[in-house]
Amino acid sequence: MDQSVAIQETLAEREYCPQAVQGVLCEGDSRQSRLLGLVRYHLEHGGQEHALFLYTHRRMAITGDDVSLDQIVPVSRDFTLEEVSPDGELYILGSDVTVQLDTGELSLVFQLPFGSQTRMFLHEVARACPGFDSATRDPEFLWLSRYRCAELELEMPTPRGCNSALVTWPGYTTIGGGGSNFDGLRPNGKGVPMDQSSRGQDKPESLQPRQNKSKSEIIDMVRSSTITVSDKAHILSMQKFGLRDTIVKSHLLQKEEDYTYIQNFRFFVGTYNVNGQSPKECLRLWLSNGIQAPDVYCVGFQELDLSKEAFFFHDTPKEEEWFKAVSEGLHPDVKYAKVKLIRLVGIMLLLYVKQEHAAYISEVEAETVGTGIMGRMGNKGGVAIRFQFHNTSICVVNSHLAAHIEEYERRNQDYKDICSRMQFCQPDPSLPPLTISNHDVILWLGDLNYRIEELDVEKVKKLIEEKDFQVLYAYDQLKIQVAAKTVFEGFTEGELTFQPTYKYDTGSDDWDTSEKCRAPAWCDRILWKGKNITQLSYQSHMALKTSDHKPVSSVFDIGVRVVNDELYRKTLEEIVRSLDKMENANIPSVSLSKREFCFQNVKYMQLKVESFTIHNGQVPCHFEFINKPDEESYCKQWLNANPSRGFLLPDSDVEIELELFVNKTTATKLNSGEDKIEDILVLHLDRGKDYFLSVSGNYLPSCFGSPIHTLCYMREPILDLPLETISELVSNIFLFVFCFFFSFS
């Protein structure tokens, strides 16, 4: 979710927030949620200044009332924001990005979520600090002074966004743990400073910073390999391919079947609505009991935490608890590496792969879509992880749709909103984002909340006791809606051979009688879309009693396109050869009737013309005479090509005339021998090669163009004098004139 809109509401005129990201401020074992926004200020005289605004927030930031300014870090000469690798931590594919912010006055470490939002944020920050040279005036940041107005005028009402946050720039005290020396001046959510007398007395428990375990403490929870591939999303720079590379990639995609083969990999897909409970049982009965070790685990949870802290702060200790429980419940015979964890309030999705497959996972992206309160909040919605496994693109979606039996249309809309708003950035930022449907394989799991309609509770329970699931399934809302093509069009679901997974007494397998109006239902479902997918099992796990839902699992054999390196090399070579051949066939080529031109006995003001013909081949082309290196014209002043440029159709001809004409401008150097009738012309073909034409000849010196002083010293006709004599006379005359004028000066 783009939270820059909430920040923008707190800003003044000419201040703009182009990008924001929600992260975690890390100090030792302390973890405090912060909203980071890059703010750009347009100066009156032109130019821009930037600062990083850090906000605390009470919930997912929707409006300006949801955020409170905590710190401002100007982007000055000593500002840096760099990705770092914490000592002793294992790189995990798709893990969060750790960045360090440094200025001359402070140093802060943040964890930012893996994905396109972080990549775009860091890209914008990098653009904002291109560097300052000695000639650049230091930024003054005068526009930031208004943010200290609450400190200077305690009795004055504070405009929204004019919080008494500390501005961390030279001359001001910096904040250590994200706290502030002016906490009592922060807004109470309505833009008015809080009274200092209430400071530290009635602070809600929900506003206290949560103490989390450090990341290093939970590394051992994942039985990961000692070396896993680190895919950090190439945050600050993305490779851009040229036209030829793009064509090669396109041809490779078209010929994919020539160098790949289908290999089956086993996927475990599981969903569990845990009703806000902490893990109380071993999850192996759900995740690994009696099955062959999967190659890939996709595990989703709903209602992970029902507390207001999880909703408001997007923070919950249950994330670590269930992550640990899942990691311990994976198949014991195999080592797995965590690829990615993504959570939106209580909706969480975990992706693991076998150690040996980690090197073949790439292009990992994770995104969230909230469809709850106001159609945006995260109490309902979906999370998704997309990735490339070998040569097959896979998208896994975990969703929690609207509740209550009569709200099936709202559930349909939630599904459509997730499909339309879930977008993943591609490695090449010039390409449009990917949607869920842009994948070879889609796995959709979660508490979809579709109920059994038109039957009363007792009738439903009776059919369940009789195990008459086929009759019961005829009244299933999801079946009815899919048949009507209102949701999950093109998706497939396996046969429901297990009893409804909701609603049970927590801690038993008995029906929950506390709310008789709610009939049991198949709320927890797993569907799929794509080719080469075989479902091996689809079942519930009744032995787990933590929640009023039962976990559901499905095991698939999914055919993934794997590259045969030898065939790939051969295919690539064939494509390159074909491109080379095509390029060579499309290179313009011409033939010239003549390449050497000799002009004999050139005289002053007498035009001489030599011509030749250009015959074009089968490729249309532009031709032009071009300048040689370090020369201002394509030929000497006494020469001209007519025409000097043009366009040739296939198998056509054009006649070029080389015109040689000596006038008073060029005659002097030719008379004295300083210049000669010698030149090389370069005929260039657009997208083709160059042709060189040689021009030579002899010039007959004349009195025209020769200095009068030189002519006075000639005792013979100029035509009878050797060029060396003429050159010597010219040099002597210039020397005489120079000395004459120097003697009178």
N, C-alpha and C positions, 0 to 999 in steps of 0.2 A: 504494500500500500504506500502511495506517495504521501508522505507526511509534511512535505514542504509547504502545502497549502495552509496548514495550521501555523507554521512559522511565519508565513507571509502576512497573516492577519495581525501579528504583533509588530510588524515593521513600519517604519515611517516612509514618507514620500522619497522616491529615488533610491530606496533600498529594496533589493530583490533577492529572493532565495531560489537559485536555480536547481539545487539538489540537496536532499537530506537523507539521512540513514539512521536507523535506530541501532545503537550499539551498547556495549557494556564497558564502564570505566573500571579498570582493574588496578587495585592497590593491595599487594600481598594476597591474602585470602579473601579480601573484600571485593564484592561485585555489585556495582550500582548501575542501574539502567540510565542511559543518557540518550537524548535525541540530538544528533549533530547536524547542524545546518550551515552550509556555506552561504554567506550573505555578501552580495555585491553592491557597492555604493557608486553611483554615477556623480562625479565631481562637476561643479558648475562650469569650470573652465575646460571641461573635457577630461577624459581619462577615467580610470576606475581605481577603487581601493577595495580590498576584500578582508573579511574577518570570519573566523569560525565561531559560531554561536553554539553553546552547549546548554541544553535544556533538561530539567527534570520534568517528568510527566506523570499524571495520575492514571492514565489509561492510554489506549491506542489514540494517538493525537489526531483528532478530527477537526477541531476548531482551536482558535487562539486561547480559549479558556482552559484548554487541556494541558497547556505547557507553561512552565515557569523558568525564566532565564536564570542560569546558574553561573556561567562564565563566558567571557568573550576573549578570544585569542586572535589578535590582529595578524594578518599575513604580512609580516615585515621581512626585513633582510635575513634575519636569523631563524625564520620559520621553516620547519621541515616536518613532513608527515610521510613516514616510510614504513613499508611492511617489514616486520621483524620475525625471527624464529626464536621463540622462547627456549632457553637452554633446557636440555633434557627431555623435551617433548617430542613425541613421535609424530611425524607428518602423517595425517590421515586424509585420504582422498576425499575432497569435498569439504574439508574441515573449515571452521570459521577462520577469518583472516585477522591476524594480530598486527596492529599498527602502532607505531610510537610517534607521538607528537612532541617536538622539541622546539623551544625558543631559548633566548638568553636567560629567561627567568623561570621556566618550568619545564617539566618533562612528564607526560602522561601516556599511559598505555591503554588502548581500547581493543576490544574484540568486536569485529564487525561481521555480520552474517555473510556466509558464502553466497554468491549469486550476482546477478546483473545489477541490482540496486547498489551494492557496494562498489562494483567495478565502475559504474557511472559516476558515483560520488567521488571516488579517488581520482578519476579522470578529470573531473571538474576542478578539484583542488590543485592537481598538477598544472592545469591550465592557468589557475589563478596566481601561481607563484613561478613565473618563467625565469626569475632571477633578476638581480639589480646590478647594473654596472656602475662604475664610479661616476659616470656622467648623469645618472638618473637621480632625481631628487628623492630624498627619503619620504615615504608616505607620512602624512601628519595625523591621520585618523581623527580629525576634529569632529566628525559626525558621530563618533562613539561617545562623546562627552555627555550626551543626553541620557545615556543609560546609567549614569551615576546621579541622576537628578533626585532620586529618593533619598540618597545619603545626605545631600546638601540641603534639601527642603523637606524635613520630616513631617511638617504639618500640612504640606500640600498634597492633594489627591494625586495619585500617580496614574498617568494614562496607561492603558493596557499595553504591555510590551515594554514600558519604561521601568523595568524592575531594577531593584538596587543590587544587581549582580556586580561582581567584581570584574573590572576590565583588566585583563592580565597583559599589560604592556609596560615598557620601561617607565619606572617612576611609581608603579603601583605594587602593592603586595600581592603575591600570588596565592592561589588556593591549593592546599595540599590534597586532601582526600575528597575533593569535589564539594566539600562544605564551603561555608562562606563566613567571613567576619560580620556580615550584614544579614544573617538569616532572618532576623526579626523584621526586616524591611521587605521581605518577599511578598508578592501579591497573594491574596487569599483565594484567587481564582476569579475574582471580579474586578481586578485592576486596582484595588485599594490596599495600601500597606497595612500589614497586621500590627497590632499594638505590641510594643516591646515587652509589656508586662506579661504577655501570654507566652513569651519565648521559653521553650523547653518544658512547659507545664502540661499543656493539653495536646501535645503532638500525637495524632492518631498512630496507633501501632502499625497501621498499613503503610505509614510514611517512613518508618524506620528502615535503614538499609538492611537488606537481607544478607546474612552471612552464608556464603556458599563454599563448597569444597573447591580447592584449586583444581585446575584441569589435570595436573600431573597425578593427583590422587585417584583419578578414575581411569587412567590409561590402562592399568592392569585389568580393568573390567572387561576389556575387549581382547579376546584371544587372537590378536592380530599378528601378522608376520613381522619379522624384525625389519624388513624393508618393504615399504608399500609405496606406490606411485603417488607423488604429490601433484595434484592438479589445482593450482592456485588461481586459475581463471585468467592468467596473463593480465593482471589488473590495469597496469598503466600503459601498456602498449599491445596492440593487436597486429598480427602479421596481415598484410594486404597482398593479394596475389595479382599479378599482371594479367593481361588479356590471354596470353598463351597458356598460363597456368590454369586460368578459368576454363578454357576450352579443353585442356587435358583432363581436368577433374570432371567436366561434363561427360566426356567420352568414357572415362573410367566408370562413371555411374551407369551409363547406358550398357556397358559391357560387363557389369558386375557378375553376371552369371557365368562368365567365361573364366573367372579366376577365384570364385568363391564356391563353397559347398555348405550344405545345411548340416549343422551339428546340433543335436538336442542337448539342452541344459535343463536341469531340474530347478524349478522355482517353487519356493514355499511362499504362499500369500496368506496372511492372517489378519483378522480384525477383531477388536475387543473393546466394547464400551465398559469401562471400569467404574463408572458411577462415582467418580471422585475419590475412590479408595486407594490406599497404598497397597503395594504387592504383599500378599500374605501367604502365597503358595508358590511352590516351584512351578515354573512355566514349562518344564519339559514335557508334561502331559499334553500340552498344546503344541509346542514348537518342534519337538524332536522324537516323541515316543513312537516307536514302531515304524519309522520311515527311514528310507535311505537318505544319507546326508545330502541336503540340497546344495546346489551350486550358488543359489542366490536366495536370500531371505528378504521379503517385503512385509514388514510388521506395522500395523496401524492401530492407533488407540483413539477413542473418543471419550469425552468427559474425564480427561486425565485429572483435572482439578476444577472443582465447582466453586471455589472460594472467590470472594471479590478481589483479593490480591492478584490472583491469576488473570482475572478479567481486566483489572485496572492497570496493573504493572507489567503484564505479559511475562510474569516471572513466577516460577513455582518450583519447590524442591522435589516435587513428584516426577519431574522430568528425569532427574538423575536416578531416582529410585526405580522407575520402570525401565530406564535404559540399562541399569545394572541387572535387573531381573531378567530382561530379554537376553542380554549378553551371556548370562550364566545358564540360560535355558536353551541356547543353541546346541546343535548336535555335538556331542562330546568327542566324536572321533575325528573332527576336522578343525583346522584353524581358520577363523574368519576375520576379515578386516571390515571395519565400519566404513562405508562409503559416505553416508550422509544422514544427518538427523535434521528434520524440519518440524517446527511446531507453531501452531496458531492457537493461543489460549489453551484449550483442552484437546485439540486435534493434533496428534503427533504421528509422524511416519519415520520409520527406521529402515535403512537399506544396508545389508551386509552382503559380501561376496567371499567366496573361498579365497584363501591367500594366493593361490596360483592364478586366479582370474583378475587380480587387481590391476595388472599391467595392461589389460585389454578393456578397462573401463575408461571412458573419456567423455569430454563435453558434459560434465555434470552441472546441472542447474536445478535450483529448488525455488519454488514460489508459493505464495499463499493468496487466498481470496476469501474475504469475509462476506457472509451473506446474512448475518444475524440482525441485531437491532439496527434500524435505519437502513437495512439492506447492505450494511458495510461492516458491522462489528464482527468480531471473531468468535462469538459464542456459537455460531453456526457457520458453515462454509467448507472449505477444502484446502488441503495442502498437496503438493505434488513434487515429485523428483523425476527429472528426465535425464537420460544418459545414453551414451553410445556403448554397446557391448559388442566387441568385434566390429562387424559392419552392419549391425542392426540397431535401430533407434527404439528405445523403450521409454514409456511414460507410465509412472505409477501414481495413482490418485487415491487419496484417502479423504472421504467427505463425511460430514455429519449434517444431514438435511433437517428441515423443519419438522417439529413434532406434532402429535395429535392426529387422530384418525381422519378428521374432516379437512386437514390441511394438505391434501395430496397435490392440489394445484400449486401451492406454495413450494412444495418439494420439487415439483417439476421445474418451477422457475429458478429455484436454487441450483439445480443441475445445469440449466441453461446459462445462468450467470457464471458459474464456475468454468464452463466450457468457453464462454466468450471473453472472460476477463483474465483467465490464466494464460500468461504469455511468458515465453522464455527467450532471452536474448541469445543470439548466435555468436560463435567465436569471431566471425567477421561482422563488425558493427554496421557495415553498410547494407547488410542483408536484413529483411524484415524479421520480426520476432516469430518464433514458432508457437503454435497453439497445441492443445492436447491432441487434436486430430492429425497433426503433422508427424505422426510416429508410426513405425511399422507394427509395434505391439503396444497395446494400452491395457493396463490392469487397473480396474476400479474396485475399490473395497470401501467398507465403512458401515456406519449406522445410517442406512438410507431412510429409516423410519417409516417405510411403507407398511400399512397395517392390513388386517383382514376385515373386510367390510360386509355388511348385510347379514352378519351372523351375530347372535348374542354370545356373551361370554361363556355360558354353560354349554352351548352348542359347539363352540370352538374347542372347549376342554374335552368334551365327549369324543369329538373326532380325533383329537390327539391321543386320547387313551386307547382308542381303537386303531391307532396308527393309520388312519385313512387320510394320508397326507395329500393324495391326488384330489380328493373332493375338496379338501381345505384349500389347496393351492388354486383352485378355480376362483376363489374369492380374494386372492392376493392382489392388493392394489398395484404392486410393481408389475406383475404379469399383465394386468388389464391395461396399464398405461403403456407398457412396451408394445403390446399388441395394437394399441391405437396409434403407435409411432409418435407419441408425445415426448418420450424420454428414451435415452439409451438406444437410439436407433443404430442398428448395425452391431450392437453388443450381443454377447451370448452369455447365458447363465446355465450352469449345470443343473441336473435334476435334484430337487429338494427331497432327499430321502431321510432327513432328520427332522425332529420336531422343532417347532418355533423356539427361538432363542431368547425371547423376551415375553413374559415378565415373571421372574421368580423371586422367592424370598431370598435375601442375601444370607448365605451360609447354608442353604439347603437346595434341594431340587423340587421343593413344593411350590405350587403357584402362590403368588403374592395376593393375599385377600384383602389387603389394606385399601386397595382402590379397585373395587369390583367393576367399575365402568371400563377399565382398561383390559382388553382381551389380549391373550398371548399373540405374538406375531413374529414373522420372520423379518425383524428389523435389520439384522446384520447380514450383509450380502457381499458376494464377490462376483464380478462380471469381467469379461474380457473381450477384446476386439483385435483382430489381426489374423495372419496366416501362420500355418505350421504350429498351431497350438493344440495340445491334447491335454484335457483335464483327466488326471489320474484319480483324484479323490476330492470330495466336497462334503464336509462334515462339521458338526458342532462338537464341543468338548464339555460334556455335562459334569465331569468330575471337578471342574473348577467352580468354586462357590463364592468368590470374592464379591461379585456384582450381581445385580438383578438381570444382567445379560449374560449369556454364555458366549465364550469365544468361538469363532468360526475359522476354519482353515480350508485351503484348497492347495493341492499340489499339481503342478503343470509340468509337462515336457514341452519346452518351447524351442522350436527350430531357429537357430541363430546363424546368420551368414558369417562364416569364418573364411579368412583369406588364405589361399594357398600361395605362399611366397614366390615359388617358382613360376606359377601361372600368372601371378600378378606382374612379375618382372617382364615376362614375355608379352603380356597384354600392353603394359606400359611402353615397351620398346616398339611394338607395332603401332601404337597410337602416335608416338613421337615420330616414327619414320613416315607415317601417313601424313602427319602435319608438315613435316619437312618437305615431302614430295609436293603437297598442296601449295605450300609457300613458294617452293621453287617454281612450280607451274604458274604461279601468279606473280612472279617477279617480272616486271617489264624488261623487255630486251629489244634493242634496235640495231640496225646495221647502217653504217655510214659509207657513202659512196667515195669519200675521200677524207683523209685525216692530216695530210701534210699540204701546206699551202706556201708557195714561194712567189713573192711579188718582185719582179725584176724592174730595175731602173725607175724607181719611184721619184716623181718630180713634185716640186712645190705647187700646191693648189691644183693638183691633177688627180681626179678620182680613179682608183683602181678597184676592181671587183673580182672576187673569186667566189664560186658557189659550190655547194655540195648538197646532197639529198640525204634526209633521214627517213629510213623505211622502218615502220613499226611492226612488231610481231603480233601475237594474238591477245595481248593484254593492254587495255587502254592505259595511257600514261600521260603524265605531265612532264615536260622537259624544260630546262632552264640553264643558261650559262651562269655559273656561280663564281663568287670571288675566291681567289686563292688566299691562303693564310696571310694575315697582316697586310692585305691590299684592300683599297677602298672601292675598286671597280673590277669587274670581271675581265677587263682588257685595258690596254694602254690607250692614251687619249686619241691617238691617230687611227685607232681601229674601232669598228662597230659591227655587231652581228644583227642581221635583220631577217626574221624576227629573233629576239633574244630569249623568248620563252613562248610556250604554247601547249596545246593539248592534241594528242594523236589518238585516233580511233584505231581499232585492230586492223592490221593489214593496210595501213594508209601511209602516205608520203607527205613530206613537207620539204621545200627547198629553202635553204639558208644561204643568204648572201653575206660574205665578209667584205666590208667596205673599208678601204684604206685611203685616208685623206689627210695630207699634211698641210696645216695652215700656219699662220704667224705664231700661234701659241706653241706649237710643237716643233717648228722648223729649227729654232736656235740650237736645241740640244742635238738634233740630227745632223746639222751642219758641222758642229764642233766635234762630233763623234761621241759626245757624252751619252747619247741614246742610239740605239740601233733598231732596225726593223726586225725585231725578235720578240716573240710572245708565245705563251702557252694558254690556250682556252680550255676550260673545264666544263663539259656538257654533262649536267646532272639529271638523272631520271628519278622522279619521286618513287620511293620504295624500290628503286633499282640501283644499278651501279653507275659509276662515272666514266666518261670517255674523254680522252685528252687529245686536243688538236694542236699541231705545231704550225706556227706562222713565222716565216722568215722572208728575207729579201734584201735589196740594197737601195740606198737612197742617194740621189744625185744632188750634192750640195749646190746651193745657189746663193746669190747675193741677198735674196729675199730671206729675211729672218736673221741675217747676220748683223752684228753691231757695225755702225758706220766707221768707228775707230779701227776695227779689225780690217775692214775693206781698204782703208787708206794705207795700210802697211803691206798690202798684197801687191806684188809686182807682176803676178801672173793671174790668169783667170782662176777663179775658185775651183772650177772643175778639174784644173790641171794640178792643183796642189794636193799633196798627200794629207790624209786626215790628221796625222801627227803634227804637221806644220800648222794647220788651221787651229788645232787645239792649243798649240804652244803660243800662237799669236793672240788668241783670245785670253789666255792666262796672263801674258805679258801686258796686254792693254789694261786689264783689270788692275794689275799690280801698279802700273804707271799712274792710272787715275787715282788710285788709293793714296799713293805717295804725294801726288800733286795737291790733293785736297788737304792732306795731313800737314804739308809744309806751310799752308796759309792759315791753319787753325791756331 
